[in-house]
Amino acid sequence: MSKLLRIDFYKVTGAANFGEALKKIWALPNEDARTFVFSDSPARLRHLKIMDGLICGDMVRIRLGEPAFLAKLHGGERPITQDEDEGLGETNAFVYCPAKKHIAFQRNRSGVSASKMAYYVEQKNNLQDAIIFEPVIADVAVNELLGKAQPKRLKMKIVAGGLNRGSTQNATFSDLIEAANQMDSAEMEITFGMGRRRKGGMSKQGVIGFVKAALRLRDQGHDVKALEVSAPDQGSSKSELYDFIDATLKSDQYVEPSPLIDEFYKRRLACVCAAWDANQNELH
C-alpha cells in the first residue's frame, strides 16, 4: 500500500548562504559534531547530496529514552534493545534550491519540524542572524486577495500556551505574545479592521506578512484556530471572507513501500523532487 507524503514549501530568508551552511555541516565528522540537542530530543543532518543544482538531504530526530518493540500482525512482540545514546530515528527529506532560495520539506510530525531545521543550521554554523523558513502561500490564495479591494478586516485566534517572544521574528506578534503572557491568557483572539470607515482599507502586503507570521507559528506546532481576511470586490461594498488557515503551498505525493531502508529513502526523495518540479513555478 502506498504511503502518503505531504511536502510543504518555504522561502529561506536570512543573511547567511543557506546552501553553503548545509555543506559546512555535512563536512563535519559524522559524530557528535553534527548533532544539536533540542529540549525534547537531539537532531542531526543525516544525508546530503547535490543533484542537478539542488541540495537534497535528510534530517533525523533521535527519540532517546523511548522504549520500542516490533509487533507481529498475528500476535507476538519483540523488544528493540537500545544503548543509552540510541533511539528510533524519525526523518524528513528535503530539497533546497540555492537559485530560488526555497526549500521543499517533507512533513513528519514525529520528525524535525521546518522551524527546527532552520534553527539547527543556524546553531551549527554559529550564525548571529536568524534563518527563517517563511511559509509559501499558494499563488491562487494570494492572487485572489490581491485582486480585491484593500482588506477591511483580519482576524486571528491562537492558543497562547507555549508562546514566547522568541517564537516569532514579527515585532507585532512579539508584543502581543508578551501581553498575553503577562495576563496569563490561555488564548489570543486578535482583530484588525477599519471600523466604520467606508473608504480606504488595510495594506495588502501588511496583511499577507501578518498571515505568513501566523502560519510560521502553526508550523512550529502552535494551535492557530482561525486566520481570516475580509475584503470586498473592486468597486463593491460587500466583503467576502477568505480563510488562510490552509492556504499554504503543499504537494501530496505517494511513495511505494520497500523493506530495504535505503531503497525506501531513495523513493521518498524522488517524491520530494517530483513535488519540487511540479510546484517550482509558484516559488518566486
N, C-alpha and C positions, 0 to 999 in steps of 0.2 A: 504493500500500500504506500503510495506517495506521501511524503511529508510536506506540509505547507510551511514555506518560509516567507516572512514578511520583511521587506527591505525598506528602510527609511533613508531619506536623503537630507544632507546638511551642507550648508555653506560654512567652510572653515575660515574663521577670521582671527586676527591677532598679528602681532608684529613679526612673529617667528615664521621661518620657512618650514611648514609642517612636514613636507616630504623629506627634507634633509634631517629634521628632528627624528623622524621614524628610522631613517637609515643609521643615525648615530646610536640609537638604542639597539638596533639589530647587530651593530658592530661590537657591542659589549659581549663579554664572555657569557656563555649560556649557563648562568648560575644566578646567585643572589643579585648580581648587578642589574639584571633585567626585571627584577621583581619590585613592586611597590605595594606596601601593606596599607589597605584602607581600613576603616574602623570595623567593617564586617568581615572582610576576607582579603587575602592577597590577590593581585592581578599581575599579569605579565604579557609581553608580546611573545606569542608562540611561534609565529611563522611570518616571513616576509619575502616577497619576490617582486621583481619588476617585469611587467608583461605589456608590450605594445604601448609604452608610455604611461601605463597605470601602475600604481603601487598597491599590490594585493597582499592580504595577510589575515592573520587570526589573532584575536585577543582571547585570553583564558582567565577565568576566575577560578581559584582553587578553594574548594569547600572544605577547609580544615575543620576537624573536630565534629564531623557529621558521619556517624556510623552508617555503613551501606551494606546491602546484600543483594544477591541475584535471586530472583524468584522465577520458578518454572510455571508454565501455563497450567499444568495438571497437578500442581502442588509441589511442595518442597522448596527449601531456601538454602542458599549457600552464602555465608558472610564473606565480605571482601576485607581482607586484613590490610591495615594501613599503618605505616610508620607515623610518628607524631608530626613529621614535616610533609606528609602526603594527604591528599584529599581528591575527591572527584573533580574533574575539570569540566567547566561549563564554558563553551566557546562562542565567539561571534566572529563571523567572516566580514571582511570589509574590502572595498575598492576605493582608492583615493586617486583623483586626477589632479596633478600639480598644475596643469594648464588652466583648468576651470576652477581650481581651489574648492572642489566639492567632494564629499565622501558618500558612498553608498554603504550602509551599515546594517547588517542582519540583526533583527530584533530577537533577543533572547532574554526573557525576564529573569532567568536564573544565572545569566552570564554577566558580562561587563556592560554597563549602560553606556550610551554615547557620551554623556557628560563626564563619566569616569574615565573613559578612554582619553578625552581631551585633557583632563587633569593629570592623568598618568604620563602622557607625553610631555606635558609642561613640567612636571616634577622631575622626571628622569633626565631632562635637559637643563635643569636649574634655571628656568626662564623667569624673568621678572614680570613679564606681561602675560596676562591670561590668554589661553587658547579657547575659543568659543565655537561650539558647534551650533549654528543657527538653523533651526528647522526651516525647510523649504516649503512654502505654501504653494499648493498646486496652482498653476497658471490660471486655470478656469475659475478658481475662487478669487484670486487677486484681480483678474480682468473684469469679473462680474462686479466687484466693488468699485474698481477704478472707472468703470463705465457709468456709474451712478453719479448723482449729485453728491456734494460733500456729506459725510456721515453726520447724523444728528445725535446718535447715542451709542455708547459702548458699555456693555455690562459684563462683569466677570465675577464668578463665585468660586472660591477655592478654600479647601480645608487648610487651616493655618498651622496645625500641628507639624512640627519638624522644620518649619521655615525659619530662616535667619537671614541677616543682612547679606551674608556670603552666598546665599542661594541664587542670587542674580546679579548681573552687572548693570541692570537697568536702575538708574538712580531713583526714579519714581517708585518702582517696586520696593527698593530697599527701604525707603522712608515709610511706606505703607506697612511693610512687614514689621519694622521696628515698632510702629504704633500698635499693631495687633499684639505683639509680644508684651508690650508694656501693660496692655489691658487684659492679658491672659485670654485673648479671644480665641475660640475654637474654630472660627470660620471668618473669612473675609468676603463681603459682597460689595463690589465697587461699581459705581455707575458714573460715567462721564456723559455730559449731554449739553444741549443748547438751551434747556429750559423752555420758556415761551417765545424765544426769539424765532421768528419765521424766516428771516434772511440769514444767509451765511451757513456755515457749518464747521465741523471739526476737520483738522488736517488729515487727509487720506494716508499720507506716509506716516504721520504720527500714530494713527490708529493701527496701521499694519505693523509698525515697530513694537507697539504695546502687545499686539496679538502674538507676535513672534516670541516676545519675552515670556508671556504666559505659557506658550507651548514648550519653551525650554524647561520651565518648571515642571510641566507634565512629564517631559521626557526624563527628568530626574526622579520621577516616582511620586510627585505630589499630586493630590487629587483635585484636578480642575473640573468643577461640576458644570460650569456654564461659561461660554465665551461667545457673546452675541453682539452683532453690529446692526444698527438700523440705518438705512439710507434710502432716500427716495429716487425714483427715476428722474432723469434730466427733464426739467420743465413740469414736474409733478410735485404735489404737496403730500402725497400719500407715501409713507415709508414702508419698505419691506425689511423683513428680519433675515439676517444671514448668520448661520451657525458655523463658527470657525473651529469648533471643538475637534472636528475630524477632517480638517481641510488641508492637512499636510500632504506633501507628495510621497507616495509609497507605491510599492510594487509587490504583488503576491506571485511567488514562484513555487514550483513543486519539484522536489528532489526525490529521486528513486533511492530507496534504502540499499545498503550493502553491509554485509558482515565484516568487511575489511575497512578499518577506520580510515586509512589513507585514501582509499577509493571513494568513501563517502564524502570526505572533506574536499576531494577533487571535484566531485559532482556538485557539492554545495557551493564552492567558489564559482563554478561555471554558472550557477543560478544567479549569484550576485552580479557577475559580469553581464549576464543577459538582462538583468534589471537595469544596470547602468546603460547598456546600449539602447534599451527601449525608451529611456527617460532623459538622456543627456541633453536633448534639445530644449528641455524645460529648465535647465540649470544655467543661470545667467550670472 
